Amino acid sequence: MAGKREQPEDIVIKLRQVDVLHGQGLSMADAVRQIGISQHTSYRWRKTMVG
């Protein structure tokens, strides 16, 4: 069974949440874990959204 695919709008919202949490002093690993994604997913999404 395939996993749920996030819509581009949802990805942007989650990446912004990670930025806010990281800015509040959480490590990047803790910030992405708190919103429910892996670090690898975070890096891949950033690469896709920027490039």
VEXKEKE-207427 format. One record per atom (N, C-alpha, C): x, y, z; atom name; residue in one letter; residue number from 1. Coordinates in steps of 0.05 Angstrom, whole numbers, plus 32768, in hexadecimal, padded with zeros to 4 digits. Example, Ala and Ser with C-alpha at 12.3 -4.5 7.8 and 13.67 -1.06 7.14 Angstrom:
2
<rec><xx>8108</xx><yy>7F8E</yy><zz>809C</zz><site>N</site><code>a</code><pos>1</pos></rec>
<rec><xx>80F6</xx><yy>7FA6</yy><zz>809C</zz><site>CA</site><code>a</code><pos>1</pos></rec>
<rec><xx>8108</xx><yy>7FBE</yy><zz>809C</zz><site>C</site><code>a</code><pos>1</pos></rec>
<rec><xx>8101</xx><yy>7FD3</yy><zz>808E</zz><site>N</site><code>s</code><pos>2</pos></rec>
<rec><xx>8111</xx><yy>7FEB</yy><zz>808F</zz><site>CA</site><code>s</code><pos>2</pos></rec>
<rec><xx>8102</xx><yy>8001</yy><zz>809D</zz><site>C</site><code>s</code><pos>2</pos></rec>
This chain:
51
<rec><xx>8011</xx><yy>7FE9</yy><zz>8000</zz><site>N</site><code>m</code><pos>1</pos></rec>
<rec><xx>8000</xx><yy>8000</yy><zz>8000</zz><site>CA</site><code>m</code><pos>1</pos></rec>
<rec><xx>8012</xx><yy>8019</yy><zz>8000</zz><site>C</site><code>m</code><pos>1</pos></rec>
<rec><xx>800C</xx><yy>802B</yy><zz>7FEE</zz><site>N</site><code>a</code><pos>2</pos></rec>
<rec><xx>801D</xx><yy>8043</yy><zz>7FEB</zz><site>CA</site><code>a</code><pos>2</pos></rec>
<rec><xx>8016</xx><yy>8057</yy><zz>8001</zz><site>C</site><code>a</code><pos>2</pos></rec>
<rec><xx>802B</xx><yy>8067</yy><zz>8008</zz><site>N</site><code>g</code><pos>3</pos></rec>
<rec><xx>8027</xx><yy>807C</yy><zz>801C</zz><site>CA</site><code>g</code><pos>3</pos></rec>
<rec><xx>8018</xx><yy>8094</yy><zz>8011</zz><site>C</site><code>g</code><pos>3</pos></rec>
<rec><xx>8011</xx><yy>80A6</yy><zz>8023</zz><site>N</site><code>k</code><pos>4</pos></rec>
<rec><xx>8003</xx><yy>80BE</yy><zz>801B</zz><site>CA</site><code>k</code><pos>4</pos></rec>
<rec><xx>8016</xx><yy>80D2</yy><zz>800F</zz><site>C</site><code>k</code><pos>4</pos></rec>
<rec><xx>800F</xx><yy>80DD</yy><zz>7FF9</zz><site>N</site><code>r</code><pos>5</pos></rec>
<rec><xx>801F</xx><yy>80F2</yy><zz>7FEC</zz><site>CA</site><code>r</code><pos>5</pos></rec>
<rec><xx>8016</xx><yy>810D</yy><zz>7FF5</zz><site>C</site><code>r</code><pos>5</pos></rec>
<rec><xx>8028</xx><yy>811E</yy><zz>7FFD</zz><site>N</site><code>e</code><pos>6</pos></rec>
<rec><xx>8022</xx><yy>8139</yy><zz>8006</zz><site>CA</site><code>e</code><pos>6</pos></rec>
<rec><xx>801E</xx><yy>814B</yy><zz>7FEE</zz><site>C</site><code>e</code><pos>6</pos></rec>
<rec><xx>800C</xx><yy>815D</yy><zz>7FF1</zz><site>N</site><code>q</code><pos>7</pos></rec>
<rec><xx>8008</xx><yy>8172</yy><zz>7FDC</zz><site>CA</site><code>q</code><pos>7</pos></rec>
<rec><xx>801D</xx><yy>8187</yy><zz>7FE0</zz><site>C</site><code>q</code><pos>7</pos></rec>
<rec><xx>8025</xx><yy>8195</yy><zz>7FCA</zz><site>N</site><code>p</code><pos>8</pos></rec>
<rec><xx>803A</xx><yy>81AA</yy><zz>7FCC</zz><site>CA</site><code>p</code><pos>8</pos></rec>
<rec><xx>8034</xx><yy>81BF</yy><zz>7FE2</zz><site>C</site><code>p</code><pos>8</pos></rec>
<rec><xx>801B</xx><yy>81C6</yy><zz>7FE5</zz><site>N</site><code>e</code><pos>9</pos></rec>
<rec><xx>8014</xx><yy>81DA</yy><zz>7FFA</zz><site>CA</site><code>e</code><pos>9</pos></rec>
<rec><xx>801A</xx><yy>81CF</yy><zz>8016</zz><site>C</site><code>e</code><pos>9</pos></rec>
<rec><xx>8014</xx><yy>81B5</yy><zz>801A</zz><site>N</site><code>d</code><pos>10</pos></rec>
<rec><xx>8019</xx><yy>81A8</yy><zz>8034</zz><site>CA</site><code>d</code><pos>10</pos></rec>
<rec><xx>8037</xx><yy>81A6</yy><zz>8039</zz><site>C</site><code>d</code><pos>10</pos></rec>
<rec><xx>8046</xx><yy>81A1</yy><zz>8024</zz><site>N</site><code>i</code><pos>11</pos></rec>
<rec><xx>8063</xx><yy>819F</yy><zz>8027</zz><site>CA</site><code>i</code><pos>11</pos></rec>
<rec><xx>806F</xx><yy>81BA</yy><zz>8030</zz><site>C</site><code>i</code><pos>11</pos></rec>
<rec><xx>8066</xx><yy>81CF</yy><zz>8024</zz><site>N</site><code>v</code><pos>12</pos></rec>
<rec><xx>8070</xx><yy>81EA</yy><zz>802B</zz><site>CA</site><code>v</code><pos>12</pos></rec>
<rec><xx>8069</xx><yy>81F1</yy><zz>8048</zz><site>C</site><code>v</code><pos>12</pos></rec>
<rec><xx>8050</xx><yy>81EA</yy><zz>8050</zz><site>N</site><code>i</code><pos>13</pos></rec>
<rec><xx>8048</xx><yy>81EF</yy><zz>806C</zz><site>CA</site><code>i</code><pos>13</pos></rec>
<rec><xx>8059</xx><yy>81E0</yy><zz>807F</zz><site>C</site><code>i</code><pos>13</pos></rec>
<rec><xx>805F</xx><yy>81C7</yy><zz>8079</zz><site>N</site><code>k</code><pos>14</pos></rec>
<rec><xx>806F</xx><yy>81B6</yy><zz>808C</zz><site>CA</site><code>k</code><pos>14</pos></rec>
<rec><xx>808C</xx><yy>81C0</yy><zz>808D</zz><site>C</site><code>k</code><pos>14</pos></rec>
<rec><xx>8097</xx><yy>81C8</yy><zz>8076</zz><site>N</site><code>l</code><pos>15</pos></rec>
<rec><xx>80B2</xx><yy>81D2</yy><zz>8075</zz><site>CA</site><code>l</code><pos>15</pos></rec>
<rec><xx>80B4</xx><yy>81EC</yy><zz>8085</zz><site>C</site><code>l</code><pos>15</pos></rec>
<rec><xx>80A0</xx><yy>81FD</yy><zz>8084</zz><site>N</site><code>r</code><pos>16</pos></rec>
<rec><xx>809F</xx><yy>8216</yy><zz>8094</zz><site>CA</site><code>r</code><pos>16</pos></rec>
<rec><xx>809E</xx><yy>820F</yy><zz>80B1</zz><site>C</site><code>r</code><pos>16</pos></rec>
<rec><xx>808E</xx><yy>81FB</yy><zz>80B9</zz><site>N</site><code>q</code><pos>17</pos></rec>
<rec><xx>808C</xx><yy>81F3</yy><zz>80D5</zz><site>CA</site><code>q</code><pos>17</pos></rec>
<rec><xx>80A7</xx><yy>81EA</yy><zz>80DF</zz><site>C</site><code>q</code><pos>17</pos></rec>
<rec><xx>80B6</xx><yy>81DB</yy><zz>80CE</zz><site>N</site><code>v</code><pos>18</pos></rec>
<rec><xx>80D1</xx><yy>81D2</yy><zz>80D6</zz><site>CA</site><code>v</code><pos>18</pos></rec>
<rec><xx>80E3</xx><yy>81EA</yy><zz>80DA</zz><site>C</site><code>v</code><pos>18</pos></rec>
<rec><xx>80E1</xx><yy>81FE</yy><zz>80C8</zz><site>N</site><code>d</code><pos>19</pos></rec>
<rec><xx>80F2</xx><yy>8215</yy><zz>80CB</zz><site>CA</site><code>d</code><pos>19</pos></rec>
<rec><xx>80EC</xx><yy>8224</yy><zz>80E5</zz><site>C</site><code>d</code><pos>19</pos></rec>
<rec><xx>80D3</xx><yy>8226</yy><zz>80EC</zz><site>N</site><code>v</code><pos>20</pos></rec>
<rec><xx>80CB</xx><yy>8234</yy><zz>8105</zz><site>CA</site><code>v</code><pos>20</pos></rec>
<rec><xx>80D5</xx><yy>8225</yy><zz>811D</zz><site>C</site><code>v</code><pos>20</pos></rec>
<rec><xx>80D1</xx><yy>820B</yy><zz>811D</zz><site>N</site><code>l</code><pos>21</pos></rec>
<rec><xx>80DB</xx><yy>81FA</yy><zz>8134</zz><site>CA</site><code>l</code><pos>21</pos></rec>
<rec><xx>80F9</xx><yy>81FB</yy><zz>8136</zz><site>C</site><code>l</code><pos>21</pos></rec>
<rec><xx>8107</xx><yy>81FA</yy><zz>8120</zz><site>N</site><code>h</code><pos>22</pos></rec>
<rec><xx>8124</xx><yy>81FB</yy><zz>8120</zz><site>CA</site><code>h</code><pos>22</pos></rec>
<rec><xx>812D</xx><yy>8217</yy><zz>812A</zz><site>C</site><code>h</code><pos>22</pos></rec>
<rec><xx>811F</xx><yy>822B</yy><zz>8123</zz><site>N</site><code>g</code><pos>23</pos></rec>
<rec><xx>8125</xx><yy>8246</yy><zz>812C</zz><site>CA</site><code>g</code><pos>23</pos></rec>
<rec><xx>8121</xx><yy>824A</yy><zz>8149</zz><site>C</site><code>g</code><pos>23</pos></rec>
<rec><xx>810F</xx><yy>823A</yy><zz>8155</zz><site>N</site><code>q</code><pos>24</pos></rec>
<rec><xx>8109</xx><yy>823C</yy><zz>8171</zz><site>CA</site><code>q</code><pos>24</pos></rec>
<rec><xx>811E</xx><yy>822C</yy><zz>8182</zz><site>C</site><code>q</code><pos>24</pos></rec>
<rec><xx>8131</xx><yy>8220</yy><zz>8175</zz><site>N</site><code>g</code><pos>25</pos></rec>
<rec><xx>8147</xx><yy>8213</yy><zz>8183</zz><site>CA</site><code>g</code><pos>25</pos></rec>
<rec><xx>8147</xx><yy>81F5</yy><zz>8182</zz><site>C</site><code>g</code><pos>25</pos></rec>
<rec><xx>8133</xx><yy>81E8</yy><zz>8175</zz><site>N</site><code>l</code><pos>26</pos></rec>
<rec><xx>8133</xx><yy>81CB</yy><zz>8172</zz><site>CA</site><code>l</code><pos>26</pos></rec>
<rec><xx>8148</xx><yy>81C4</yy><zz>815D</zz><site>C</site><code>l</code><pos>26</pos></rec>
<rec><xx>8153</xx><yy>81AC</yy><zz>8160</zz><site>N</site><code>s</code><pos>27</pos></rec>
<rec><xx>8165</xx><yy>81A2</yy><zz>814B</zz><site>CA</site><code>s</code><pos>27</pos></rec>
<rec><xx>8154</xx><yy>819C</yy><zz>8133</zz><site>C</site><code>s</code><pos>27</pos></rec>
<rec><xx>8161</xx><yy>819A</yy><zz>811C</zz><site>N</site><code>m</code><pos>28</pos></rec>
<rec><xx>8153</xx><yy>8194</yy><zz>8103</zz><site>CA</site><code>m</code><pos>28</pos></rec>
<rec><xx>8145</xx><yy>8179</yy><zz>8105</zz><site>C</site><code>m</code><pos>28</pos></rec>
<rec><xx>8154</xx><yy>8165</yy><zz>8111</zz><site>N</site><code>a</code><pos>29</pos></rec>
<rec><xx>8148</xx><yy>814A</yy><zz>8114</zz><site>CA</site><code>a</code><pos>29</pos></rec>
<rec><xx>812F</xx><yy>814B</yy><zz>8125</zz><site>C</site><code>a</code><pos>29</pos></rec>
<rec><xx>8130</xx><yy>8159</yy><zz>813B</zz><site>N</site><code>d</code><pos>30</pos></rec>
<rec><xx>8118</xx><yy>815B</yy><zz>814D</zz><site>CA</site><code>d</code><pos>30</pos></rec>
<rec><xx>8101</xx><yy>816A</yy><zz>813F</zz><site>C</site><code>d</code><pos>30</pos></rec>
<rec><xx>8108</xx><yy>817F</yy><zz>8130</zz><site>N</site><code>a</code><pos>31</pos></rec>
<rec><xx>80F3</xx><yy>818E</yy><zz>8123</zz><site>CA</site><code>a</code><pos>31</pos></rec>
<rec><xx>80E4</xx><yy>817E</yy><zz>810E</zz><site>C</site><code>a</code><pos>31</pos></rec>
<rec><xx>80F2</xx><yy>816F</yy><zz>80FD</zz><site>N</site><code>v</code><pos>32</pos></rec>
<rec><xx>80E5</xx><yy>815F</yy><zz>80E9</zz><site>CA</site><code>v</code><pos>32</pos></rec>
<rec><xx>80D6</xx><yy>8148</yy><zz>80F6</zz><site>C</site><code>v</code><pos>32</pos></rec>
<rec><xx>80E1</xx><yy>813D</yy><zz>810B</zz><site>N</site><code>r</code><pos>33</pos></rec>
<rec><xx>80D3</xx><yy>8127</yy><zz>8119</zz><site>CA</site><code>r</code><pos>33</pos></rec>
<rec><xx>80B9</xx><yy>8130</yy><zz>8125</zz><site>C</site><code>r</code><pos>33</pos></rec>
<rec><xx>80B9</xx><yy>8149</yy><zz>812F</zz><site>N</site><code>q</code><pos>34</pos></rec>
<rec><xx>80A1</xx><yy>8154</yy><zz>813C</zz><site>CA</site><code>q</code><pos>34</pos></rec>
<rec><xx>808A</xx><yy>8157</yy><zz>8128</zz><site>C</site><code>q</code><pos>34</pos></rec>
<rec><xx>8090</xx><yy>815D</yy><zz>810F</zz><site>N</site><code>i</code><pos>35</pos></rec>
<rec><xx>807A</xx><yy>8160</yy><zz>80FC</zz><site>CA</site><code>i</code><pos>35</pos></rec>
<rec><xx>8073</xx><yy>8146</yy><zz>80ED</zz><site>C</site><code>i</code><pos>35</pos></rec>
<rec><xx>8083</xx><yy>8131</yy><zz>80F3</zz><site>N</site><code>g</code><pos>36</pos></rec>
<rec><xx>807C</xx><yy>8117</yy><zz>80E9</zz><site>CA</site><code>g</code><pos>36</pos></rec>
<rec><xx>8089</xx><yy>810F</yy><zz>80CE</zz><site>C</site><code>g</code><pos>36</pos></rec>
<rec><xx>80A0</xx><yy>811A</yy><zz>80C8</zz><site>N</site><code>i</code><pos>37</pos></rec>
<rec><xx>80AE</xx><yy>8111</yy><zz>80B0</zz><site>CA</site><code>i</code><pos>37</pos></rec>
<rec><xx>80CB</xx><yy>810A</yy><zz>80B7</zz><site>C</site><code>i</code><pos>37</pos></rec>
<rec><xx>80D9</xx><yy>80FE</yy><zz>80A5</zz><site>N</site><code>s</code><pos>38</pos></rec>
<rec><xx>80F5</xx><yy>80F8</yy><zz>80AA</zz><site>CA</site><code>s</code><pos>38</pos></rec>
<rec><xx>8107</xx><yy>810E</yy><zz>809F</zz><site>C</site><code>s</code><pos>38</pos></rec>
<rec><xx>8120</xx><yy>810E</yy><zz>80A8</zz><site>N</site><code>q</code><pos>39</pos></rec>
<rec><xx>8133</xx><yy>8122</yy><zz>809E</zz><site>CA</site><code>q</code><pos>39</pos></rec>
<rec><xx>8137</xx><yy>811F</yy><zz>8080</zz><site>C</site><code>q</code><pos>39</pos></rec>
<rec><xx>8138</xx><yy>8107</yy><zz>8077</zz><site>N</site><code>h</code><pos>40</pos></rec>
<rec><xx>813C</xx><yy>8102</yy><zz>805A</zz><site>CA</site><code>h</code><pos>40</pos></rec>
<rec><xx>8125</xx><yy>810E</yy><zz>804A</zz><site>C</site><code>h</code><pos>40</pos></rec>
<rec><xx>810D</xx><yy>810A</yy><zz>8054</zz><site>N</site><code>t</code><pos>41</pos></rec>
<rec><xx>80F6</xx><yy>8116</yy><zz>8046</zz><site>CA</site><code>t</code><pos>41</pos></rec>
<rec><xx>80F7</xx><yy>8134</yy><zz>8046</zz><site>C</site><code>t</code><pos>41</pos></rec>
<rec><xx>80FF</xx><yy>8140</yy><zz>805C</zz><site>N</site><code>s</code><pos>42</pos></rec>
<rec><xx>8102</xx><yy>815D</yy><zz>805E</zz><site>CA</site><code>s</code><pos>42</pos></rec>
<rec><xx>8116</xx><yy>8167</yy><zz>804A</zz><site>C</site><code>s</code><pos>42</pos></rec>
<rec><xx>812E</xx><yy>815B</yy><zz>8048</zz><site>N</site><code>y</code><pos>43</pos></rec>
<rec><xx>8142</xx><yy>8163</yy><zz>8035</zz><site>CA</site><code>y</code><pos>43</pos></rec>
<rec><xx>8138</xx><yy>8160</yy><zz>8018</zz><site>C</site><code>y</code><pos>43</pos></rec>
<rec><xx>812B</xx><yy>814A</yy><zz>8013</zz><site>N</site><code>r</code><pos>44</pos></rec>
<rec><xx>8121</xx><yy>8144</yy><zz>7FF7</zz><site>CA</site><code>r</code><pos>44</pos></rec>
<rec><xx>810C</xx><yy>8159</yy><zz>7FF0</zz><site>C</site><code>r</code><pos>44</pos></rec>
<rec><xx>80FA</xx><yy>8160</yy><zz>8002</zz><site>N</site><code>w</code><pos>45</pos></rec>
<rec><xx>80E5</xx><yy>8174</yy><zz>7FFD</zz><site>CA</site><code>w</code><pos>45</pos></rec>
<rec><xx>80F2</xx><yy>818F</yy><zz>7FF8</zz><site>C</site><code>w</code><pos>45</pos></rec>
<rec><xx>8106</xx><yy>8196</yy><zz>8008</zz><site>N</site><code>r</code><pos>46</pos></rec>
<rec><xx>8113</xx><yy>81B0</yy><zz>8004</zz><site>CA</site><code>r</code><pos>46</pos></rec>
<rec><xx>8120</xx><yy>81B1</yy><zz>7FE8</zz><site>C</site><code>r</code><pos>46</pos></rec>
<rec><xx>812D</xx><yy>819C</yy><zz>7FE1</zz><site>N</site><code>k</code><pos>47</pos></rec>
<rec><xx>813A</xx><yy>819B</yy><zz>7FC7</zz><site>CA</site><code>k</code><pos>47</pos></rec>
<rec><xx>8126</xx><yy>819E</yy><zz>7FB0</zz><site>C</site><code>k</code><pos>47</pos></rec>
<rec><xx>810F</xx><yy>8191</yy><zz>7FB3</zz><site>N</site><code>t</code><pos>48</pos></rec>
<rec><xx>80FA</xx><yy>8192</yy><zz>7F9F</zz><site>CA</site><code>t</code><pos>48</pos></rec>
<rec><xx>80EE</xx><yy>81AE</yy><zz>7F9D</zz><site>C</site><code>t</code><pos>48</pos></rec>
<rec><xx>80E8</xx><yy>81BA</yy><zz>7FB4</zz><site>N</site><code>m</code><pos>49</pos></rec>
<rec><xx>80DB</xx><yy>81D4</yy><zz>7FB5</zz><site>CA</site><code>m</code><pos>49</pos></rec>
<rec><xx>80ED</xx><yy>81EB</yy><zz>7FAC</zz><site>C</site><code>m</code><pos>49</pos></rec>
<rec><xx>8107</xx><yy>81E9</yy><zz>7FB2</zz><site>N</site><code>v</code><pos>50</pos></rec>
<rec><xx>8119</xx><yy>81FE</yy><zz>7FAB</zz><site>CA</site><code>v</code><pos>50</pos></rec>
<rec><xx>8122</xx><yy>81FC</yy><zz>7F8E</zz><site>C</site><code>v</code><pos>50</pos></rec>
<rec><xx>8129</xx><yy>81E4</yy><zz>7F86</zz><site>N</site><code>g</code><pos>51</pos></rec>
<rec><xx>8134</xx><yy>81DF</yy><zz>7F6B</zz><site>CA</site><code>g</code><pos>51</pos></rec>
<rec><xx>8120</xx><yy>81D8</yy><zz>7F58</zz><site>C</site><code>g</code><pos>51</pos></rec>
